[in-house]
Amino acid sequence: MSGVETMTTPARRQLDADRLLTLVCVGLPLIGLVLFFLYPMVIVFLRSLTVDDGYGFANYTRVLGSTGFWRATEHSLIMGAATTVLSVFLGFIIAHGLYRCAFRGKWLIRGVIVLPLLAPSLVQALGLIFLLGRNGVISRALGVEIEIYGFWGLLIANTLYALPQAVMIIGAALVLLDARVYEAAEVMGASPSRQFRDLTLPAARFGILNAAFVCFTITITDFGNAAVIGGDYSVLATEIYSQVVGQRNFNMGAVVGIMLLLPTVVSYAIERQAMKRQQVGQMAGQVPYRPSFAPVRDPVMAFLSLLVCTGIVAVIGIVVYASFVTLWPYNMALSFKHYDITLAGGYSSLWMTIVISLMAASGGTLAVFLLCLGLRRLPRSVAQPIQMLAAMPAAVPGMVLGLAYILTFNSTATPLYLLYGTAALIAIINFYHYHTQGFLTVMTGFRQLPRALEEAADSLGAGMARTAVDIIAPFIAPMLVSVFFFLFMRSMVTLSAVVFLTTPDLSVAAVTIMRLDDAGLTSQAAAFSTCVMAVVCIALLSMKGTLVLMGRGNRSKVRT
């Protein structure tokens, strides 16, 4: 009997250690979600109900009775709908050209289409001002004065910002279409137009729907473009900023934030359902479609795709070019004059943003890895509610989350007040702003991990920690690298989530760009934007290089 007890004691200790580690892996990230997402959202909801003598709906009554609120709501919905239609239409053209047509130069289109993601959203607005503003290149060349501020300028800027998302989502739907279906259609004599109408469009409908709601959410919650080029065309995001920063009316800002949250949550819920429908419709063992050249279709699709990409390059490129112009548009000689930035703390905010982005990326990647690792060991009934909570931050606009943070952490009633005004808090909000994307990416990696590998490790006596380090982490390393650089790059360019959290002593790059533009130093704003884009481009190339090296290392291990 003593021998049996001796044999089972190490196994029991290992089991207890694994249970403790599972508790830690799930508990720490869960505490973070509660403290830095759920709790602030509860606070912003309570503040929206706060009146002088307690709680009530007086704030809502006042906001709903305001013509300014309804005007901003109408503008937001119209802008969201118009941007969505235009972005999805152009996105489908480009995605169809990339995945269903045969022409050269696709690598160039793929490279250009991601450019708007490498800069703060307000860079699109700056580029349009340099092109179509009163002193813009095109305006002066044509000798006309174009009114770029307002609806049309904001529509173009928002479309450029949302377009990459539409292309990627619709492209992901188109690339999944099975070539055998099209081969069967050709055998049956179906024309290319009939194949497009009866096969391509129905199969891609959920991808198109998904892209539509993503573009709508991006547009209705964006602050950067509206702040720079919106002019008198008020939207809900600028209304929140006006209430909080302009009028210091936090309760009314909370009300507008809750009202902005409603269409976003609905849009997000429908988008998730569309994504699930698309995943259900996927078939195993699909044969990739290899398009053949169609002389009528492909040149047209290539021309349209390159035309859109030309517009993107023009808008982003003119910002870079203007940063080197001595005095726009009167002295077009090139110099580094505008890179000597002394206003708004100079380049200190850029270096601070890099530090904050590294903090958000490293801490965030570790947090989502631990959470996914722990959830893998939990019963489904326990894991599902936690997964739902982990996916919720995507439904909250950055502006609303930032407002929730200033209401929560700028109060001496909580010990969390110690975080206010620190780089750590900005890193935390950057992480939780993009928590859903990182979490779902790592979860995808865990689902691809064969259970047999973990079972083999368990049978050999390896504990959870050893299995995580030696088997799980190497297997999903590409996902972790992608999440790290994704969080870093998004933290470098985000504006709406952090605009309320900066102080005179602590600022970030996107806010500095906005302040330079507000001060009339548009060329210096362009110079600062160029520096931010350079950092993000270096990060993107580093990610690509790291993934390539990891792929080569894995192939060499397989050969040996």
Helices and strands as residue ranges (DSSP letters): H 2-33, I 34-38, H 39-49, E 50-51, E 54-55, H 58-64, H 67-100, H 106-113, G 115-118, H 122-132, H 137-142, H 151-174, H 179-187, H 192-195, I 196-200, H 201-221, H 224-229, H 236-241, I 242-246, H 250-280, H 297-322, E 325-327, E 331-334, G 337-339, G 343-345, H 348-375, H 380-391, G 392-395, H 398-409, G 415-419, H 423-433, H 435-448, H 451-459, H 464-467, I 468-472, H 473-475, H 477-493, H 509-518, H 522-559
